[in-house]
Each structure stands twice: as structure tokens, then as C-alpha cells.
Amino acid sequence: MNDVFISYAREDRQRAADLASLLERNDISVWWDWNLIGGSKYRDVIASKLRESAKVVVLWSASSVASSFVIDEAQEAKDAGKLIPIAIDGVRPPFGFRDLHTITLDENGTELPALLAAINEEPIRSPATSTPPSPRAKRSYGRIAAIGLGALAALASVAILAVVLLSNPRSAEIEPVFSTFMTSDLGLTIVYPSNILSVDTTEENQRRIRLRDENGDPVVLFSRTSLPDHADVKIGRYKEAADLRGRQFVVTYEAPQRERNWSNWYSLSGLYRGSVFYFKRWYTQDSVVSIEFEYPKSSQPLYEELIPKMTREFGFTGITPIGLE
């Protein structure tokens, strides 16, 4: 079962993608129709996923309030008592849905705590209350505070991700232009900003591809390595986190954080000698596929924008090991 199903109009596809990435970085499993496999009977699959999901988030916009598909999905979710309506461009919900509290997500991340609370069926704690906040609330408040510190935890923070993903601001002077690079030797499809980073294939025969910045420094590494003897993604993350800490890396974030969200991947992020790192690894049937980012803290705003797209649209061949699906 997924925590959240996202219902949206086609015109709002990028906003749905941004919201899905935001929620996943806050340990909430998401299904939206980008997950459809080619050849699927899409209406049947969508109906099934909508029924199975714990909550349904509908993105109300000028386009979606006129979409019969979105209204039908929202009505089914409302009837099931699991609808969470969100206004993404200030539009009023259509008739039949105005009796529900509608959350607003704007460029400042307004009401993001309310969205997380609604999904997790938790109250929004007032600072004046004497009741201790829940562990998830503590993480959310801590992440908001981390904005001022500039730590990598901001990659997973509510406020920074709201700004980066939902409003899609440009922190760099150059607008990223994304291109695709395919390497049959590694079985990878890489999506990268070709006007910011260049592809270095000199190590391709060693199953490594690097992306270099304008100074020629390597900041991203794509690789495919042998599957470790344990072949267990959980053990892999535990061992790597311990190894990184032993080498004086400061690990500030690990994912997945909830047991039910484990599949075939894990990620680690933090700080090392003034640089920021973000590693994500997938366990396939016969290998481990990795993306590793390591860049100066001064470049953090740029990579907070690039990483979600590069990891979301990255592709590779391989089969998930039995038991991790």
C-alpha cells in the first residue's frame, strides 16, 4: 500500500512530480501515474492504486477543476474519507468539495506542516503546547531550522524542498538545460544539465562515468559495482554509514527511515571537510548501481535543484533481488 496517491491534471504534471519528490524525501511513499508501465490498462491501474492508497492528494488548479477525471478521483477519495485537497494556484475547489479544508502550497511552502500532519493523521502542535511533538514533527521542525545552518539535511527539509521543488526557483544564474546520455557498457541512462556539467567517459570500461563542473572537478559519479556477498540493501546501508562515520564523514540523513518503505535502494547524505555529499544506491540482481554527488557547500543551492530531477529520471537495467520488491 502507498501512503499517498496524487490526482492532478495533465497541465500540472511538473507540480505533481515536484510534490511526489518532496513527499518521498519526507519518508512518504507516493503513487502517481508517472509510475505506470507501458502497455498497462491505465484506467484500471489508476482505479486500483487510488483504492489501495491510504490518502489521496488532489491538486486543485484552473485545469484540474475542469477535469472530469480528477473530479471523479477526488469524489471517490472523498467518499472513502481519505481526500486531502491542495490548492496550487489559488483556485477555489469545484462544487461538492468546498466543505473540506483545502491546504495551500505556494512558493513559500505555506501549510506544508499541515499537509504532513494530514497524511500522517497527526495534530499540528502549537509552540505553546506542553505536549511533546511527535518524532515526525521533531524531524520537520529540525529540518526547518537546518535552513539557517545550510547543512545537507536541507535536502530533506520541509521548507527548503518546498521552495526548491514546488516553486522551482533558479538559484544559479544559468538555467539548467537537461540532456540524456546513455551508456550500454553500464546499462545506464543519465539525465544531466549539459550546460553546467560535462560527461567524462574515460573510465567507462571500469564501469564509471563522471560529470565534471566548469573547473574540470568531478562532482557526480555514476557507477556499477559487483553485488556484495550479503546482497542485502539494509545491511549495505548500515555498513556504509558506519564506514563513512569512521572516515570522519558527518552523516546527517539516511533513507528510507521507515521499515515499510524499504525496497531496493538507500541513500546517505551529509558533510565532509567542507563539502556536501549525497549518495544513492540501488541493489539489482547482479550489481549495485550508484549515483554519488560531492560538491562545495557554496554550490548547495544549485544541487538542491539538480539532484531531485537527476535521481528521479535516472534509469538503469537490472532486476530487483527476490524479497526486496
N, C-alpha and C positions, 0 to 999 in steps of 0.2 A: 504494500500500500504506500502511495505517495502522501506526503504531508499536504501538498498544495497542487491543485490544478489551476492553470491560468487560462481564463477565457478572454479573448481580445479580438478586435477587428484587424483584418489584414494590413490596413494602413498603419496600425500601431505595432507592427511586428518587432521593430527595434526596441520599443519601450518594453514589450513583453520579454524580449531576450535580456535586456538590462535588468529587469526585475527578477527574472529567473536566476541570473548570475548573483545578484545581491542576496537573495534568499539562500541560495546554496552555500554561499560563503558564511552564512549565519546558521549552518547545520540544519537547514530545512530542505527536505527532498522535494523536488518540483517536477511536474509533468506539464508540458505544453506541446503543441502539435509539431514543433521542430523535431521531436523525438520519433515521429512517425517513420517507419521503414518503407522504402519504395515498394509499391505494389500492395500495400495494406489497404483494406477496406476502411478508408479513413473515418467515415461517419460512425461505423461500428466500433472502431478502436477508441475514438473520442468519447462516445457514449459510455463505453466500459470504463475508461480511465476517470471520467467525471464521477461515475457512481462509486468507484473504488477509493478516490481521494478523500482524505479527512476533511479538507477545506477546499472551497472553490473561490479564487480571487478573480473578480471581473474588473476589467479596466474600462471604465466608462469614459468615452470621448465623443467628439462630434460624429465620428464614424461608427463607433460601436452602438450608440443609442439608436441608430438606424439599421442595424444588422439583425435580421431575424434569427440567424444562427446564435449570435451572442445572447440575445434576449431569451431564446429557448434554453440555452445552457444555464443562464442566470436564474431562470424561473425554476428549472429542475433543482438547482442547488438551493434556492430559497425554500422550496417545498421540503427539501431534506434537512433544512435547518443548518446548513453549513456554508452559506454565502457570505463573503466578505467583499463589499463593493469599494472600489477605489476610483476617485476622480483624478484623471491625469492631465486634464487641460481646462478644468473649471466648469465643465458642462454639468447640467443637472441630470440626475438619473432619469430614465424614462418612467412613464406612469406604471404603477404597480411595484416600484422599487424605492419610492421616496419615503416610505415609512421606516427604512433601515438607515442606521448611521453610516454615512459614507466617509471614508478616510481620504484625505487629500495628500498626495505625494507631489511636491513641487521641487524646484531646483534647490531648495534649502533642506530637503528631506523632512518636511513638515509631517508630523504624526507617524513617523517610522516606528517609534516605540509602541504606538497604538496598533500598528499592523502586526508586529511581532507578538504583542500580547494577545491579539485576537486569534492569531494562528495557534498559539500555544495555550489558549484559554486561560490566560493569567491576567490578574488585575494590573493596571498601571499604577505603580506605587507613587505616592506623593513624597517629596523630600521631607515633609513634616511628620510623616507617619513613623511610629516607633516600631512597626513590624519590619523585620529584616527583609530586604529584597530577595527574590529567588535567585538561584545560581545563574540562570539565563539573563535576568535583569542586571545582575552584577557584571556579567561579561559585557552587556550592551553599554552600561554606564562607563565601564572601564575603557571600552573602545572609543567612546566619545571623548573621554579625557585624553586618550592617546593621540588625538589630533594635534594637541599642543606640543606633544613630545616628538612628533614626527617619526615614531617607531614604525616598524613594519606591520605591527598589529593594525595599523590604519588600513591595510589591505583588506582586513576582515572587519573593520569598524563600521558601525551603522552610519555615522554621519559622513565619513569620507566616501564610502561607497555610494551613498545617496547622491552626493554631488557628482562623483565621477561617472556613475552608471546611469542615473536617471536623467540628469540634465546634460550629460555628455560634454562637459566643458573642455576647452583646449588649454592645457597648462603649458604646452610648448608653443613656440612661435610658428613652427611648421606643422601644417595639417598632415596627419599620417595618411599615406596612400598605401593601401594594403595590396600585396601581391601573393601569389601562390607558388611555392617551389615544391616539386615532387622528386623524391629520391627512391628509385627502385631498389638500390642496394640496402637501404634501411627499411624500406616499406613504409615511408612516412610522407605525409602531405603537410607542408609547413605554410602557415599564413603569417606574414610578417610585414612591417612597414618599410617598403623598399626605398623610400626617400629618406629614411632615418638610419636603417641598418642594412648592411650588405652581407651576402651569403659567402661563406668561406668553405669550399669543398675539399680542401687539401687533405683532410683526414677522413674522407668519405669511405675509403677502403678499410678504415678502422672502425666503421660504424659510428662516426661522429660528424656532425655538421655544426659549425659555429656561425653566429651572427655577430658582426663587428660594428662598432659605432664609427662616427666620423673621424675619430682619432686612431682607428685601427685596433682599439681594445676589444677583446671578446667579452660580450655581456650576456649572451644567450648560448647555451649548449643543448643541442638535440642529440640523443644517443640511444643506442640499443645494445644492451649488455646481456650476458648469459643469466638465466634464471638461477638464483641461489639454491643451494641444496634444500633449504627449508621450504621453498616455494610457497610461502605464506605471507600475504601482504601485511598482516598485522605484526608478525614477527619482524618483517623488513623495516617497518616504520620504527618500531621500538629500538631495534639495533642501530639504525641510522641516527635517530635522535640522541641516543646515548653516545655514539661515536662523535657526533658534531659537538656535543657539550664537552666531551673530553678534549676536543681540539680548540676549546675556547670560543666556539660559536655560541651566541645567545639565541636560543630558540624561543620565540615569543608566541608562536601559533602552530598547532598541529591539527590536521583534519584527516578523516572525519572525527568528530568528537562524540557522537552518539553511536551506540552499538548497532542500532538498526540501519544506520547509513553506510556501513561498510559494504564495499563491493570489490572492485579490483584495483583501486588506486589509493594513494595517500599523498598528502602534501605537508611540507615543513617550511616555515619562514622565520626570519629573524635578522640579526645583525652580526657582522663580523668585521672587526678592525675598521670601522667607519663606513663599511659598505652594507648594502641591503641584499639579502638573498631570498629567493623563493624557489623551492624545488617541488616538482610534481612528478610522480612515478606511477606507471600502470604495469600491472603484472599480467602478462599474456601466457599462452600455453607453453612457450619455449624461451621467453626472454622478458626483460624489463625495459620498457620504453620510458624515456625521461625527457623532461624539459627543465633546465636549470637556468635561472636568472640570477646574476650577481652584478650590481651596479652601484655607483656612488650615491650617497644619500641626497646629494644635490639634484639627482635625476629622478627622485622618487615620484614627483607628480606625474611625470611623463609615463613611467612604467606602471603606475596605478591605473592609467588609462589603457595602456597596451596589453597588459597581462590578461585581463578577462577575455578580450577578443582572441588573442593568440592561443590561449589554452582551450577556449570554447570551440574554436573552429579547426584546431589541430586534429589530424586524423592519422591512423596507422592500421596496418594489417595485423591480425592476431586474434586468438580466441581466448576468452576468459577461462582461467582454470576451473575445473569442476569444483563446485562447492562455494564459489565466490560470486555467482551470478545473482 
